[in-house]
Amino acid sequence: MIAVKAECDGKSIILPPTGRFPKGAVIVVFEEEEPSRDETAWRALAARGLEAAYGEREPEYPLSLVKEPNAEYLPSKKAT
């Protein structure tokens, strides 16, 4: 699955020039709406709450301090 950002002129979907798809490809379209003023305010409030909860100087905790590990946890692969 790939994600491609396209635009709509009101009648047609305009794909970027590099958007090449194989014959028979299934394309799913989602409408991206601008967030409302309320949603923007809620997002800003949530971001400030996270910033307050985790400081810039938050220490890294070693695994030895974990009392009950989550057996279902899969660490994310960091991009290199």
C-alpha positions as CSV (number, residue, x, y, z in Angstrom):
1,M,0.0,0.0,0.0
2,I,1.3,3.5,-0.9
3,A,0.0,6.9,0.0
4,V,-0.1,9.6,-2.7
5,K,-1.4,13.2,-2.1
6,A,-3.6,14.3,-4.9
7,E,-6.0,17.3,-5.4
8,C,-9.5,17.7,-6.7
9,D,-10.6,20.5,-9.0
10,G,-14.3,19.8,-8.2
11,K,-14.8,17.3,-11.0
12,S,-11.6,15.2,-11.3
13,I,-8.9,13.9,-9.0
14,I,-5.5,15.3,-10.1
15,L,-2.6,12.9,-9.3
16,P,1.0,14.2,-9.0
17,P,3.1,13.6,-12.2
18,T,5.1,10.9,-10.5
19,G,1.9,8.9,-9.6
20,R,2.1,5.7,-11.6
21,F,-0.1,2.8,-10.9
22,P,-0.2,-0.6,-12.4
23,K,-3.2,-1.6,-14.5
24,G,-6.1,-2.7,-12.3
25,A,-4.8,-1.0,-9.2
26,V,-7.4,-0.3,-6.6
27,I,-7.3,3.3,-5.4
28,V,-9.0,4.4,-2.3
29,V,-9.8,8.1,-1.9
30,F,-10.1,9.9,1.5
31,E,-11.3,13.5,1.9
32,E,-9.0,15.6,4.1
33,E,-10.9,18.3,5.8
34,E,-9.4,21.4,7.4
35,P,-9.7,21.0,11.2
36,S,-12.4,23.2,12.9
37,R,-11.3,25.9,15.3
38,D,-12.5,23.7,18.2
39,E,-10.4,20.8,16.9
40,T,-7.4,22.9,16.5
41,A,-7.8,24.3,20.0
42,W,-8.2,20.7,21.4
43,R,-5.1,19.5,19.6
44,A,-3.1,22.5,20.9
45,L,-4.3,21.8,24.5
46,A,-3.3,18.1,24.1
47,A,0.1,19.0,22.8
48,R,0.7,21.4,25.8
49,G,-0.4,18.6,28.2
50,L,2.1,16.2,26.7
51,E,4.9,18.8,26.8
52,A,4.1,19.4,30.5
53,A,4.1,15.7,31.2
54,Y,7.4,14.9,29.5
55,G,10.1,17.4,30.0
56,E,13.1,17.9,27.7
57,R,15.4,16.5,30.3
58,E,13.2,13.4,31.0
59,P,15.6,10.5,31.8
60,E,15.6,7.3,29.8
61,Y,14.6,4.5,32.1
62,P,16.4,1.2,31.8
63,L,14.5,-2.0,31.2
64,S,15.7,-3.3,34.6
65,L,13.2,-0.8,36.3
66,V,10.2,-2.4,34.5
67,K,8.3,-4.5,37.0
68,E,5.8,-6.1,34.6
69,P,6.8,-6.1,30.9
70,N,4.1,-6.0,28.2
71,A,4.5,-9.4,26.4
72,E,2.7,-7.9,23.3
73,Y,5.0,-4.9,22.9
74,L,6.8,-4.7,19.6
75,P,9.4,-2.0,19.4
76,S,9.1,0.3,16.4
77,K,11.9,0.2,13.8
78,K,13.6,3.6,13.6
79,A,14.3,5.0,10.2
80,T,18.0,5.2,9.5
